[in-house]
């Protein structure tokens, strides 16, 4: 009965060993399509691991050479990249694995546990530690691919393998290994497989959170579009009212001209010119997308007594997706308007500069702020809104758009002035405007 139960645990630990090697190589190398040769190498590795596991983890003097050779063969036949890198990775994986096992067995050697039990528990714990290490490396090395996962979720998930180590150690230390061998082996096998599965779900969790993040961003954009639509409806109503009033004024002016009332006609024209000068169209760069965005945001800002200062010198056509320009300017101005609205001491004014320099589009937005600025453990700015999970993605959207064009983003927060500088690179400008200076 013991041999059957231990064989079951050995098979489980072999599966875990295969998973560790595959996950480690996946971090740094691009996996090839499966073929007969690569499957054969994996099979040889699995059989060899099973032999070692079933022999209580005891290895002969030639075991390190065989393990390194198998790691190297797996990386050569199953993955793309230079041979030197593969050899280096094979050596690193084996050395780290051995060091982990040495430390675990050194710790267990000072505990009152039988030698045979020591070998089993040491092998299990060392593999769990490798699982934790491989996943931590995966999360931070391939963070962009796996999506954003809050650190607190990582810490919560780490409780499972830590709890597994606790169960393994005290199961054997308390004598459970002798009292109910087959039950212990089954429980430990399930726990080991759960450790693998829970970390397999981790990247998927990141993508789900990333999806929710994108969903929140699009919700914000829809809300922004809805606000802009309401503003345009309001402007159209005002336009029709102005049109009706303008017709009446023209009729009155016609009578004044017929009656040769020159002073009244001049005063009426001056009032009309003043109304046109005070219209909402503050941006007239010639670029329809940029002008529409800034003018829409200005209409919102004006109702909150916020002034705009513009310095825009750009081509009529920009070599960037209009939606991306909307994400950059829209989110940046939304954040600026929100910050300035809360100002009670500083002047409520937003400065917008935009131009082309060395075939790069440069956008700079400066605004005062009086509320506290909080950053998370990664140095990213955090939202101060109540429903934090549904907000605070404006800056993330800007960063993602900037990365799309291989650009740069600079943020300064000196003297209660929030300065945002965005640089988008492109060599396809149809017309280069004069050099842009701050």
Secondary structure, DSSP 8 states (H G I E B T S, - for coil): -HHHHHHHHHHHHHHHHHHHHHHHHHHHSEE----HHHHHHHHHHHHHHHHHHHTTT---TTHHHHHHHHHHHHHHHHEES-HHHHHHHHHHHHHHHHHHHHHHHHHHHTSS--HHHHHHHHHHHHHHHHHHHHHHHHHHHTHHHH----HHHHHHHHHHHHHHHHHHHHHHHTTHHHHSHHHHHHHHHHHHHHHHHHHHHHHHHHHHHHHHHHHHHHHHHHHHHHHHHHHHHHHHHHHHHHHHHHHHHHHHHHHHHHTT-HHHHHHHHHHHHHHHHTSS----SS-HHHHHHHHHHHHHHHHTT-EEEEEEE--SS-SS-HHHHHHHHHHHHHHHHHHHHT-SSS--EEEEEEEEETTEEEEEEEEE--S--EE-TTS-EE--SSSGGGS--HHHHHHHHHHHTT-EEEEEEETTEEEEEEEEE-S--SS--SB---
